[in-house]
């Protein structure tokens, strides 16, 4: 809808992550979501997962994962499902 | 809902994690919108804040040093006076609905 009311956002149906995603599992889950072009590079405190065809970078570190996504909303939703599938959460 | 100091309390998830000594893993998304607008970046940010206040009535929208905040959503404008501005929109996984709504609003504004 054009308007968004306070209280609407889905704070309760987004799992709260308690640890970093398993990167090997993340690459598998991304491929399952149709994002199969992942390249993984080791970094200082984690790694960078690059999806060049989808203009997306995931910086996976111990306490945070930062997703730079210039793709469309359906790409972001696929990324969210893949992260949820391989991240310890409550 | 938890028992704290022999009393039932409502705690948000950050407080619960602090109580039991768990570090949350924050998942944050960032996308960029390119916007043709001459003038200083801070003026563009002020226009965006006005637009968001109109569309998100009842939400607490703040601006500090040209950076706009709504819940976990952060909006930062960068660019020279006469050039295209880059608007960075960033939000946590828990604020997906609000973040994607604001991103969609800004994308529709520049089309």
Backbone of each chain as ProteinMPNN parsed JSONL, in Angstrom:
{"seq_chain_A": "XXXXXXXXXXXXXXXXXXXXXXXXXXXXXXXXXXXXXXXXXXXXXXXXXXXXXXXXXXXXXXXXXXXXXXXXXXXXXXXXXXXXXXXXXX", "coords_chain_A": {"N_chain_A": [[0.834, -1.187, 0.0], [0.278, 2.382, -0.283], [0.72, 3.669, 2.06], [2.361, 3.227, 5.167], [1.912, 1.931, 8.259], [2.842, 2.641, 11.682], [4.15, -0.113, 13.428], [3.548, -1.969, 11.537], [5.867, -3.164, 10.239], [7.722, -6.214, 9.725], [8.933, -7.195, 12.243], [8.677, -9.405, 13.861], [8.569, -11.697, 12.291], [11.018, -12.014, 11.163], [13.807, -13.898, 11.605], [15.96, -13.777, 14.496], [19.317, -13.499, 14.249], [21.892, -15.407, 15.696], [24.49, -15.947, 15.269], [27.218, -16.077, 12.904], [26.579, -16.807, 9.418], [27.127, -20.096, 8.034], [29.519, -20.288, 5.647], [30.023, -22.047, 3.49], [27.628, -23.453, 3.44], [25.991, -21.294, 2.915], [26.719, -20.6, 0.278], [25.777, -22.867, -1.033], [23.024, -22.614, -0.489], [22.476, -20.211, -1.754], [22.866, -20.976, -4.401], [20.789, -22.775, -4.617], [18.718, -21.001, -4.566], [18.922, -19.936, -7.031], [20.987, -18.198, -7.36], [23.702, -18.698, -8.394], [26.274, -17.848, -8.926], [28.3, -17.378, -7.103], [31.32, -16.064, -5.766], [33.886, -16.611, -3.512], [35.879, -14.833, -1.252], [38.538, -14.734, 1.059], [38.627, -12.721, 4.004], [39.804, -10.276, 6.467], [38.394, -10.641, 8.893], [36.569, -12.667, 8.332], [34.712, -13.253, 5.428], [34.204, -12.399, 1.94], [31.464, -12.638, -0.107], [30.813, -12.676, -3.415], [28.479, -11.842, -5.837], [28.506, -11.464, -8.91], [26.791, -11.365, -11.184], [24.457, -10.528, -10.12], [24.961, -8.141, -9.005], [25.798, -7.932, -6.317], [27.191, -7.952, -3.046], [28.263, -9.771, -0.228], [29.375, -9.146, 2.908], [30.656, -11.117, 5.19], [31.066, -11.325, 8.517], [32.231, -11.983, 11.915], [30.425, -10.875, 13.815], [28.568, -9.564, 12.281], [26.726, -9.405, 9.226], [26.904, -7.835, 6.186], [25.008, -6.863, 3.53], [25.364, -5.772, 0.34], [23.309, -4.844, -1.982], [22.317, -4.368, -5.175], [20.436, -5.32, -6.718], [17.13, -6.407, -7.791], [14.04, -6.514, -5.835], [13.27, -9.193, -5.627], [15.674, -10.548, -5.72], [16.836, -9.733, -3.322], [15.036, -10.91, -1.535], [15.541, -13.597, -2.058], [18.174, -13.713, -1.145], [17.719, -13.224, 1.582], [16.261, -15.52, 2.298], [18.206, -17.484, 1.817], [20.193, -16.728, 3.668], [18.767, -17.045, 6.06], [18.479, -19.763, 6.083], [20.953, -20.802, 6.707], [21.985, -19.687, 8.965], [22.5, -19.606, 12.435], [19.713, -19.144, 14.52], [17.023, -17.578, 16.422]], "CA_chain_A": [[0.0, 0.0, 0.0], [1.051, 3.614, -0.336], [1.003, 4.119, 3.415], [2.857, 2.198, 6.068], [1.577, 2.377, 9.597], [3.742, 2.148, 12.716], [3.761, -1.435, 13.909], [3.409, -2.896, 10.424], [7.025, -3.927, 9.784], [7.713, -7.609, 10.171], [9.993, -7.448, 13.204], [8.537, -10.679, 14.54], [8.752, -12.876, 11.464], [12.399, -12.112, 10.703], [14.527, -14.547, 12.702], [17.077, -13.037, 15.075], [20.515, -14.308, 14.049], [22.744, -15.488, 16.887], [25.855, -16.248, 14.854], [27.467, -15.853, 11.478], [26.192, -17.93, 8.562], [28.151, -21.015, 7.536], [29.685, -19.755, 4.287], [29.85, -23.128, 2.503], [26.18, -23.676, 3.345], [25.405, -20.109, 2.28], [26.924, -20.71, -1.169], [24.829, -23.897, -1.506], [21.655, -22.082, -0.422], [22.359, -19.199, -2.812], [22.696, -21.701, -5.669], [19.425, -23.325, -4.588], [17.813, -19.877, -4.847], [19.17, -19.438, -8.393], [22.094, -17.235, -7.336], [24.766, -19.697, -8.403], [27.533, -17.301, -9.442], [29.039, -16.847, -5.954], [32.773, -16.189, -5.615], [34.203, -16.358, -2.109], [37.25, -14.385, -0.963], [38.791, -14.615, 2.497], [38.932, -11.373, 4.481], [40.492, -10.235, 7.753], [37.553, -11.173, 9.981], [35.454, -13.361, 7.706], [34.922, -13.39, 3.986], [33.33, -11.641, 1.043], [30.808, -13.459, -1.122], [30.491, -11.772, -4.514], [27.541, -12.366, -6.84], [28.65, -10.4, -9.922], [25.648, -11.239, -12.11], [23.33, -9.92, -9.405], [25.417, -6.864, -8.456], [25.612, -8.092, -4.878], [28.318, -8.366, -2.204], [27.937, -10.057, 1.168], [30.527, -9.145, 3.806], [30.288, -11.973, 6.319], [32.024, -11.236, 9.614], [31.799, -12.75, 13.087], [29.273, -10.278, 14.508], [27.643, -8.884, 11.368], [26.761, -9.655, 7.779], [26.393, -6.644, 5.493], [24.684, -7.229, 2.154], [25.246, -4.63, -0.575], [22.496, -5.463, -3.03], [21.751, -3.399, -6.12], [19.475, -6.058, -7.533], [15.714, -6.164, -7.54], [13.533, -7.004, -4.547], [13.22, -10.666, -5.564], [17.032, -11.002, -5.397], [17.019, -9.54, -1.878], [14.259, -11.927, -0.803], [16.283, -14.859, -2.195], [19.317, -13.59, -0.227], [17.21, -13.362, 2.956], [15.931, -16.941, 2.536], [19.46, -18.235, 1.882], [20.839, -16.407, 4.95], [17.984, -17.635, 7.153], [18.633, -21.225, 6.066], [22.279, -21.269, 7.137], [22.414, -18.852, 10.089], [21.841, -19.981, 13.691], [18.804, -18.054, 14.884], [15.84, -17.889, 17.244]], "C_chain_A": [[0.874, 1.245, 0.0], [1.512, 4.029, 1.06], [1.476, 2.941, 4.257], [2.616, 2.692, 7.486], [2.587, 1.86, 10.618], [3.242, 0.788, 13.222], [3.625, -2.445, 12.795], [4.648, -3.748, 10.151], [7.161, -5.27, 10.487], [8.865, -7.897, 11.118], [9.893, -8.863, 13.759], [8.728, -11.866, 13.615], [10.108, -12.901, 10.764], [13.188, -12.745, 11.842], [15.684, -13.689, 13.19], [18.316, -13.927, 15.002], [21.392, -14.249, 15.299], [24.182, -15.832, 16.531], [25.983, -16.038, 13.366], [26.981, -17.045, 10.657], [27.396, -18.799, 8.228], [28.325, -20.708, 6.037], [29.523, -20.843, 3.223], [28.363, -23.42, 2.307], [25.496, -22.498, 2.65], [25.541, -20.193, 0.758], [25.959, -21.749, -1.757], [23.406, -23.345, -1.549], [21.434, -21.004, -1.493], [22.122, -19.882, -4.155], [21.283, -22.277, -5.757], [18.387, -22.246, -4.921], [18.016, -19.304, -6.25], [20.272, -18.401, -8.469], [23.387, -18.05, -7.284], [26.113, -19.175, -8.856], [28.451, -16.818, -8.324], [30.537, -17.107, -6.057], [33.112, -15.78, -4.191], [35.665, -15.943, -1.98], [37.397, -14.257, 0.544], [39.111, -13.17, 2.843], [39.567, -11.452, 5.856], [39.684, -10.905, 8.863], [36.343, -11.882, 9.387], [35.723, -13.525, 6.232], [33.935, -12.507, 3.219], [32.773, -12.614, 0.014], [30.314, -12.501, -2.197], [29.571, -12.492, -5.49], [27.53, -11.373, -8.002], [27.439, -10.251, -10.831], [24.47, -10.54, -11.445], [23.741, -8.654, -8.676], [25.307, -6.849, -6.932], [26.908, -8.547, -4.212], [27.79, -8.674, -0.813], [29.242, -10.061, 1.956], [30.107, -9.934, 5.037], [31.39, -11.885, 7.358], [31.418, -11.895, 10.842], [30.5, -12.188, 13.688], [28.271, -9.61, 13.574], [27.813, -9.393, 9.944], [26.144, -8.44, 7.107], [26.228, -7.0, 4.016], [24.525, -5.943, 1.347], [24.561, -5.164, -1.827], [21.895, -4.376, -3.919], [20.724, -4.084, -7.022], [18.04, -5.726, -7.157], [15.284, -6.816, -6.231], [13.551, -8.528, -4.489], [14.605, -11.25, -5.292], [17.261, -10.871, -3.889], [16.24, -10.58, -1.083], [14.945, -13.285, -0.888], [17.492, -14.85, -1.256], [18.863, -13.794, 1.218], [16.887, -14.819, 3.273], [17.21, -17.757, 2.683], [20.161, -17.986, 3.22], [20.1, -17.069, 6.112], [18.221, -19.141, 7.242], [19.97, -21.682, 6.635], [22.852, -20.431, 8.273], [21.746, -19.355, 11.357], [20.951, -18.839, 14.168], [17.73, -18.542, 15.853], [14.646, -17.225, 16.588]], "O_chain_A": [[2.076, 1.165, 0.255], [2.558, 4.658, 1.221], [1.036, 1.807, 4.069], [3.079, 3.771, 7.856], [3.133, 0.77, 10.45], [2.043, 0.59, 13.413], [3.588, -3.649, 13.051], [4.515, -4.937, 9.858], [6.784, -5.445, 11.646], [9.696, -8.758, 10.829], [10.913, -9.466, 14.094], [9.024, -12.96, 14.095], [10.327, -13.717, 9.869], [13.235, -12.188, 12.939], [16.31, -12.969, 12.413], [18.357, -14.989, 15.623], [21.603, -13.184, 15.879], [25.012, -15.991, 17.426], [24.995, -15.848, 12.658], [26.974, -18.173, 11.15], [28.527, -18.319, 8.147], [27.383, -20.854, 5.259], [28.947, -20.588, 2.165], [27.891, -23.61, 1.186], [24.542, -22.68, 1.893], [24.594, -19.892, 0.031], [25.395, -21.546, -2.833], [22.671, -23.571, -2.51], [20.348, -20.897, -2.063], [21.293, -19.44, -4.951], [20.661, -22.271, -6.819], [17.327, -22.533, -5.478], [17.379, -18.32, -6.624], [20.479, -17.787, -9.515], [24.074, -18.086, -6.263], [27.013, -19.965, -9.144], [29.293, -15.949, -8.551], [30.971, -18.21, -6.387], [32.679, -14.729, -3.719], [36.564, -16.593, -2.513], [36.51, -13.743, 1.226], [39.781, -12.473, 2.08], [39.839, -12.541, 6.363], [40.233, -11.65, 9.676], [35.223, -11.722, 9.874], [36.826, -13.892, 5.828], [32.983, -11.958, 3.775], [33.524, -13.325, -0.653], [29.497, -11.621, -1.927], [29.853, -13.613, -5.914], [26.639, -10.527, -8.076], [27.09, -9.135, -11.215], [23.586, -10.02, -12.126], [22.999, -8.139, -7.84], [24.801, -5.898, -6.337], [27.625, -9.403, -4.729], [26.967, -7.931, -0.278], [30.119, -10.887, 1.702], [29.294, -9.466, 5.834], [32.517, -12.317, 7.115], [30.26, -12.312, 10.834], [29.59, -12.945, 14.026], [27.229, -9.137, 14.027], [28.91, -9.761, 9.523], [25.014, -8.055, 7.409], [27.185, -7.387, 3.345], [23.653, -5.124, 1.637], [25.179, -5.859, -2.632], [21.075, -3.572, -3.474], [20.216, -3.486, -7.97], [17.783, -4.87, -6.311], [16.039, -7.56, -5.604], [13.813, -9.104, -3.433], [14.714, -12.324, -4.701], [17.807, -11.774, -3.255], [16.728, -11.078, -0.068], [14.941, -14.045, 0.081], [17.801, -15.869, -0.638], [19.546, -14.464, 1.993], [17.188, -15.306, 4.362], [17.304, -18.617, 3.558], [20.667, -18.923, 3.837], [20.725, -17.591, 7.036], [18.173, -19.725, 8.324], [20.106, -22.846, 7.011], [24.058, -20.454, 8.52], [20.526, -19.523, 11.368], [21.389, -17.69, 14.214], [17.556, -19.741, 16.072], [13.526, -17.336, 17.088]]}, "seq_chain_B": "XXXXXXXXXXXXXXXXXXXXXXXXXXXXXXXXXXXXXXXXXXXXXXXXXXXXXXXXXXXXXXXXXXXXXXXXXXXXXXXXXXXXXXXXXXXXXXXXXXXXXXXXXXXXXXX", "coords_chain_B": {"N_chain_B": [[8.727, -12.428, 26.965], [9.746, -12.693, 30.263], [11.145, -13.925, 33.39], [12.404, -11.715, 35.658], [14.331, -10.555, 38.255], [12.516, -11.747, 40.036], [10.145, -10.944, 38.939], [7.647, -10.797, 36.385], [8.536, -9.777, 33.173], [8.396, -7.804, 30.191], [10.692, -7.989, 27.664], [12.669, -6.574, 25.056], [14.245, -8.083, 22.157], [16.945, -7.402, 22.096], [17.476, -6.735, 24.742], [17.008, -9.213, 25.954], [19.077, -10.753, 24.83], [21.27, -9.387, 25.92], [20.808, -9.95, 28.626], [21.215, -12.723, 28.799], [23.71, -12.993, 27.853], [24.346, -13.267, 25.111], [25.726, -12.572, 21.96], [24.252, -10.822, 19.421], [23.967, -11.506, 15.922], [24.191, -9.245, 13.481], [22.325, -8.642, 10.621], [22.497, -6.747, 7.806], [21.184, -4.796, 5.164], [22.085, -2.973, 2.242], [21.279, -0.641, -0.244], [21.56, 1.338, -3.254], [20.371, 4.432, -4.537], [20.267, 6.489, -7.345], [20.073, 9.933, -7.809], [19.014, 12.762, -9.495], [19.808, 15.862, -8.557], [20.548, 19.093, -8.013], [22.704, 21.167, -5.968], [23.663, 21.305, -2.451], [24.355, 18.213, -0.7], [23.118, 18.022, 1.754], [20.822, 19.522, 1.505], [19.351, 17.992, -0.275], [18.959, 15.801, 1.388], [17.299, 16.95, 3.31], [15.01, 17.432, 1.762], [14.279, 14.801, 1.247], [13.68, 13.942, 3.812], [11.402, 15.442, 4.347], [9.666, 14.318, 2.458], [9.533, 11.683, 3.444], [8.378, 12.131, 5.932], [5.871, 12.864, 5.137], [4.926, 10.531, 3.957], [5.252, 8.599, 5.918], [3.603, 8.906, 8.255], [3.43, 9.297, 11.745], [5.642, 7.855, 12.323], [8.877, 7.967, 13.88], [11.093, 10.12, 12.652], [14.34, 11.078, 12.159], [17.021, 13.455, 11.656], [20.462, 13.8, 11.315], [23.472, 15.377, 10.934], [22.953, 15.283, 8.201], [22.214, 12.682, 7.805], [19.533, 10.49, 7.63], [17.303, 8.855, 9.854], [15.099, 6.155, 10.467], [13.683, 4.083, 12.655], [15.641, 1.182, 12.317], [16.457, 1.925, 9.848], [18.682, 3.622, 7.78], [19.458, 6.527, 5.987], [21.546, 7.935, 3.703], [22.94, 10.696, 2.038], [25.077, 11.365, -0.636], [27.3, 13.326, -2.618], [28.471, 15.763, -5.048], [27.834, 19.351, -5.341], [26.627, 19.989, -7.899], [26.101, 17.619, -9.069], [24.877, 14.273, -9.777], [23.271, 12.718, -7.062], [24.151, 10.155, -4.779], [22.089, 8.06, -3.044], [22.177, 6.285, -0.202], [20.556, 3.566, 1.135], [19.918, 1.805, 3.993], [19.258, -1.026, 6.04], [18.289, -3.156, 8.814], [17.822, -6.74, 8.87], [15.554, -7.3, 10.367], [13.965, -5.101, 9.945], [12.928, -5.27, 7.401], [10.47, -4.815, 5.977], [9.94, -2.071, 6.392], [12.366, -0.943, 5.457], [12.447, -1.845, 2.757], [10.162, -0.641, 1.832], [10.818, 2.101, 2.02], [13.029, 2.173, 0.298], [11.745, 1.479, -2.115], [10.054, 3.665, -2.36], [11.894, 5.764, -2.768], [13.082, 4.854, -5.117], [10.895, 4.996, -6.872], [10.519, 7.684, -6.885], [12.676, 8.711, -8.329], [12.325, 7.8, -10.869]], "CA_chain_B": [[8.248, -12.425, 28.354], [10.679, -13.482, 31.072], [11.168, -13.617, 34.816], [13.605, -10.953, 35.976], [14.223, -10.043, 39.63], [11.272, -12.32, 40.571], [8.974, -10.291, 38.339], [7.479, -11.039, 34.951], [8.85, -8.559, 32.424], [8.516, -7.847, 28.738], [11.974, -7.458, 27.215], [12.859, -6.755, 23.614], [15.223, -9.141, 21.871], [18.289, -6.933, 22.457], [17.612, -6.85, 26.199], [17.115, -10.637, 26.276], [20.434, -11.19, 24.473], [22.173, -8.829, 26.939], [20.575, -10.646, 29.893], [21.762, -14.078, 28.809], [25.092, -12.953, 27.398], [24.497, -13.704, 23.717], [25.941, -11.502, 20.985], [23.457, -10.964, 18.197], [24.642, -11.321, 14.635], [23.339, -8.268, 12.782], [22.297, -8.737, 9.161], [22.082, -5.43, 7.311], [21.148, -4.661, 3.703], [22.261, -1.609, 1.737], [21.08, -0.437, -1.683], [21.842, 2.713, -3.67], [19.488, 5.069, -5.514], [20.912, 7.67, -7.924], [19.033, 10.958, -7.854], [19.475, 14.021, -10.086], [19.378, 16.991, -7.747], [21.683, 19.986, -7.798], [22.747, 21.754, -4.631], [24.397, 20.488, -1.48], [23.74, 16.936, -0.33], [22.271, 18.169, 2.943], [19.511, 20.018, 1.048], [18.642, 16.818, -0.804], [18.547, 15.006, 2.553], [16.152, 17.626, 3.941], [13.836, 17.164, 0.914], [13.88, 13.398, 1.46], [13.056, 13.843, 5.135], [10.038, 15.982, 4.203], [8.894, 13.298, 1.736], [9.295, 10.54, 4.339], [7.425, 12.554, 6.981], [4.545, 12.868, 4.524], [4.513, 9.162, 3.668], [5.362, 7.736, 7.098], [3.068, 9.672, 9.375], [3.402, 8.535, 12.982], [6.962, 7.279, 12.57], [9.873, 8.915, 14.374], [12.107, 10.305, 11.613], [15.306, 12.068, 12.64], [18.12, 13.753, 10.741], [21.641, 14.256, 12.039], [24.596, 15.515, 9.981], [22.5, 14.921, 6.858], [21.819, 11.273, 7.758], [18.152, 10.318, 8.103], [17.063, 7.572, 10.525], [13.751, 5.727, 10.843], [13.994, 2.772, 13.249], [17.021, 0.802, 11.945], [16.726, 2.347, 8.467], [19.547, 4.8, 7.669], [19.494, 7.071, 4.624], [22.685, 8.872, 3.622], [23.054, 11.296, 0.706], [26.432, 11.797, -0.965], [27.46, 13.858, -3.977], [28.862, 17.168, -5.148], [26.724, 20.286, -5.468], [25.919, 20.02, -9.175], [26.111, 16.292, -9.669], [23.946, 13.254, -9.308], [23.509, 12.297, -5.682], [23.945, 8.758, -4.41], [21.344, 7.918, -1.786], [22.382, 4.945, 0.35], [19.473, 3.161, 2.042], [20.442, 0.646, 4.705], [18.337, -1.445, 7.106], [18.543, -4.497, 9.331], [16.908, -7.783, 8.393], [14.289, -7.224, 11.115], [13.179, -3.969, 9.432], [12.83, -5.466, 5.944], [9.283, -4.181, 5.388], [10.132, -0.617, 6.401], [13.49, -0.616, 4.576], [12.115, -2.041, 1.342], [9.162, 0.38, 1.504], [11.519, 3.372, 1.801], [13.816, 2.021, -0.939], [10.794, 1.54, -3.233], [9.586, 5.053, -2.444], [12.955, 6.573, -3.371], [13.245, 4.412, -6.507], [9.785, 5.509, -7.678], [10.689, 9.146, -6.951], [13.699, 9.093, -9.298], [11.995, 7.289, -12.206]], "C_chain_B": [[9.212, -13.263, 29.189], [10.57, -13.069, 32.54], [12.489, -12.916, 35.117], [13.41, -10.33, 37.353], [12.896, -10.466, 40.254], [10.024, -11.613, 40.062], [8.895, -10.671, 36.876], [7.729, -9.726, 34.208], [8.768, -8.832, 30.931], [9.855, -7.223, 28.373], [12.024, -7.563, 25.701], [14.056, -7.674, 23.399], [16.637, -8.697, 22.228], [18.524, -7.074, 23.959], [17.77, -8.308, 26.609], [18.532, -11.137, 25.991], [21.442, -10.652, 25.481], [22.064, -9.618, 28.235], [21.275, -11.997, 29.922], [23.142, -14.152, 28.156], [25.321, -13.469, 25.993], [24.739, -12.478, 22.844], [25.073, -11.772, 19.762], [24.35, -10.827, 16.987], [23.726, -10.426, 13.799], [23.459, -8.475, 11.276], [21.714, -7.438, 8.625], [22.167, -5.411, 5.782], [21.35, -3.2, 3.327], [22.044, -1.595, 0.226], [21.279, 1.043, -1.997], [20.799, 3.18, -4.679], [20.216, 6.299, -6.038], [19.837, 8.705, -8.252], [19.626, 12.244, -8.416], [18.926, 15.18, -9.262], [20.59, 17.882, -7.499], [21.592, 20.592, -6.404], [23.45, 20.821, -3.671], [23.611, 19.239, -1.068], [22.781, 17.1, 0.848], [20.879, 18.703, 2.575], [18.684, 18.871, 0.473], [18.117, 15.977, 0.364], [17.317, 15.633, 3.224], [14.875, 17.412, 3.117], [13.334, 15.741, 1.144], [13.179, 13.234, 2.806], [11.61, 14.343, 5.07], [9.137, 14.957, 3.514], [8.55, 12.131, 2.667], [8.297, 10.897, 5.437], [6.0, 12.541, 6.441], [4.022, 11.435, 4.362], [4.475, 8.265, 4.896], [4.86, 8.494, 8.333], [2.974, 8.779, 10.604], [4.736, 7.878, 13.298], [7.902, 8.366, 13.066], [11.007, 8.988, 13.348], [13.056, 11.395, 12.084], [16.367, 12.298, 11.566], [19.265, 14.31, 11.567], [22.818, 14.242, 11.08], [24.204, 15.05, 8.584], [22.104, 13.461, 6.717], [20.433, 11.114, 8.378], [18.027, 8.932, 8.73], [15.578, 7.378, 10.756], [13.91, 4.295, 11.357], [15.434, 2.4, 12.87], [17.38, 1.275, 10.543], [17.545, 3.639, 8.478], [19.588, 5.231, 6.218], [20.572, 8.141, 4.589], [22.788, 9.377, 2.193], [24.494, 11.739, 0.502], [26.458, 12.335, -2.385], [27.846, 15.317, -3.946], [27.638, 18.032, -5.445], [25.925, 20.145, -6.759], [25.766, 18.647, -9.803], [24.966, 15.424, -9.158], [24.299, 12.869, -7.872], [23.332, 10.781, -5.581], [23.224, 8.74, -3.07], [21.517, 6.473, -1.337], [21.257, 4.661, 1.347], [19.887, 1.843, 2.671], [19.484, 0.27, 5.83], [18.685, -2.842, 7.579], [17.483, -5.462, 8.807], [15.544, -7.693, 9.08], [13.397, -6.084, 10.613], [13.008, -4.047, 7.922], [11.626, -4.718, 5.344], [9.458, -2.667, 5.294], [11.247, -0.211, 5.43], [13.128, -0.748, 3.115], [11.042, -1.042, 0.904], [9.849, 1.704, 1.179], [12.353, 3.304, 0.529], [12.893, 2.146, -2.154], [10.284, 2.958, -3.462], [10.63, 5.921, -3.15], [13.177, 6.166, -4.826], [12.129, 4.966, -7.392], [9.913, 7.023, -7.862], [11.657, 9.533, -8.072], [13.368, 8.609, -10.708], [11.169, 8.303, -12.978]], "O_chain_B": [[9.469, -14.42, 28.858], [9.998, -12.035, 32.883], [13.562, -13.462, 34.861], [12.414, -9.643, 37.582], [12.229, -9.669, 40.914], [8.967, -11.68, 40.69], [9.912, -10.847, 36.205], [7.189, -8.685, 34.581], [9.035, -9.942, 30.47], [10.129, -6.075, 28.723], [11.496, -8.511, 25.118], [14.784, -7.999, 24.337], [17.455, -9.527, 22.625], [19.602, -7.47, 24.401], [18.56, -8.622, 27.499], [19.118, -11.853, 26.802], [22.37, -11.365, 25.865], [23.071, -9.924, 28.873], [21.859, -12.379, 30.937], [23.676, -15.239, 27.935], [26.37, -14.045, 25.705], [24.045, -11.469, 22.97], [25.162, -12.836, 19.15], [25.36, -10.125, 17.017], [22.612, -10.821, 13.455], [24.56, -8.481, 10.726], [20.584, -7.071, 8.946], [23.106, -5.946, 5.193], [20.852, -2.3, 4.004], [22.572, -2.445, -0.491], [21.18, 1.894, -1.113], [20.394, 2.426, -5.564], [20.736, 7.083, -5.243], [18.828, 8.396, -8.886], [20.613, 12.761, -7.893], [17.724, 15.444, -9.271], [21.549, 17.466, -6.847], [20.55, 20.539, -5.75], [23.793, 19.692, -4.02], [22.38, 19.218, -1.087], [21.765, 16.41, 0.935], [19.888, 18.389, 3.234], [17.477, 18.785, 0.7], [16.982, 15.502, 0.338], [16.407, 14.922, 3.652], [13.794, 17.233, 3.678], [12.129, 15.499, 1.226], [12.209, 12.486, 2.926], [10.71, 13.747, 5.661], [7.994, 14.748, 3.923], [7.417, 11.649, 2.676], [7.472, 10.072, 5.827], [5.048, 12.252, 7.165], [2.845, 11.159, 4.596], [3.744, 7.275, 4.917], [5.586, 8.692, 9.307], [2.5, 7.645, 10.523], [4.944, 7.397, 14.412], [7.749, 9.538, 12.722], [11.779, 8.042, 13.194], [12.627, 12.511, 12.377], [16.584, 11.459, 10.691], [19.068, 15.183, 12.413], [23.126, 13.211, 10.481], [25.027, 14.487, 7.863], [21.7, 13.033, 5.635], [20.191, 11.546, 9.505], [18.57, 7.955, 8.213], [14.877, 8.296, 11.181], [14.234, 3.393, 10.585], [16.35, 3.198, 13.073], [18.502, 1.047, 10.09], [17.155, 4.625, 9.103], [19.734, 4.401, 5.32], [20.527, 9.119, 5.335], [22.731, 8.594, 1.245], [25.071, 12.408, 1.36], [25.726, 11.857, -3.252], [27.595, 16.025, -2.971], [26.559, 17.527, -5.755], [24.695, 20.176, -6.734], [25.344, 18.533, -10.954], [24.215, 15.79, -8.255], [25.469, 12.717, -7.521], [22.459, 10.206, -6.231], [23.687, 9.325, -2.091], [21.061, 5.547, -2.009], [21.039, 5.427, 2.286], [20.175, 0.875, 1.966], [18.951, 1.151, 6.506], [19.298, -3.622, 6.85], [16.407, -5.059, 8.366], [14.511, -7.97, 8.47], [12.188, -6.11, 10.84], [12.95, -3.022, 7.242], [11.76, -4.061, 4.312], [9.166, -2.057, 4.265], [11.096, 0.748, 4.672], [13.455, 0.125, 2.311], [11.009, -0.637, -0.258], [9.514, 2.355, 0.19], [12.387, 4.265, -0.24], [13.224, 2.842, -3.114], [10.105, 3.396, -4.599], [10.291, 6.717, -4.026], [13.432, 7.018, -5.677], [12.379, 5.362, -8.531], [9.47, 7.574, -8.87], [11.48, 10.576, -8.701], [14.065, 8.972, -11.656], [10.797, 8.051, -14.124]]}, "name": "protein", "num_of_chains": 2, "seq": "XXXXXXXXXXXXXXXXXXXXXXXXXXXXXXXXXXXXXXXXXXXXXXXXXXXXXXXXXXXXXXXXXXXXXXXXXXXXXXXXXXXXXXXXXXXXXXXXXXXXXXXXXXXXXXXXXXXXXXXXXXXXXXXXXXXXXXXXXXXXXXXXXXXXXXXXXXXXXXXXXXXXXXXXXXXXXXXXXXXXXXXXXXXXXXXXXXXXXXXXX"}
